[in-house]
Amino acid sequence: MYATQALTQFVPLAAEELDKNKVTPGVLGFLVFAALAVGVWLLMKSMNRHMGKVDFEEAPDPAAEPAGTDGRAGSGAGTKASASGKG
């Protein structure tokens, strides 16, 4: 209760000094913003590290035709043989 009474005595003093056209967040606002920015940066760094560990292999579509059944050269062994010059 005493702290509240002490603060109410300073309110009239602050009201005289406060310019309502030049209200800024100050040092505390900057520190809070900087802490949030560092936190977001750390979270993004951690997310990139975890996403790098993910080994995602998409399951083949059962409705799709297997590669090489339509007579065209696929990306199978024929490509490797022609690349090595044994072709």
Buried (B, 14 or more C-beta within 10 A) or exposed (E): EEEEEEEEEEEEEEEEEEEEEEEEEEEEEEEEEEEEEEEEEEEEEEEEEEEEEEEEEEEEEEEEEEEEEEEEEEEEEEEEEEEEEEE
